[in-house]
Amino acid sequence: TEGIIPALESAHAVSLAAEVAKAYRPEQSILINLSGRGDKDMHTVANALGVTL
């Protein structure tokens, strides 16, 4: 499947939506609006984790 890399700011919304979805019925939907480009944050995350890209 096609992956989605949200910006760091939007990633918090994705995480919360995944938690909230656990309480939803199968016929219910969740809509998340993403902004930014997560691919630009890869070096920031790698540095924080001590990973060399």
Phi, psi and omega in degrees: 000163179283131180273157177238128177245096180284158172298158182304321181296321181281338183299330178296321179294320179296317180297314180295319180299322178296322177290315181297323183299335180299332181268357182274152173281156182304330181278354178274155181237157173234134178246127179239131177261120180255149175222164177082180180233108181295335180296337178284344182265358186301319180290325177297313180293317180300317179297319180295328180268357181072029182255138176264128178265000000 
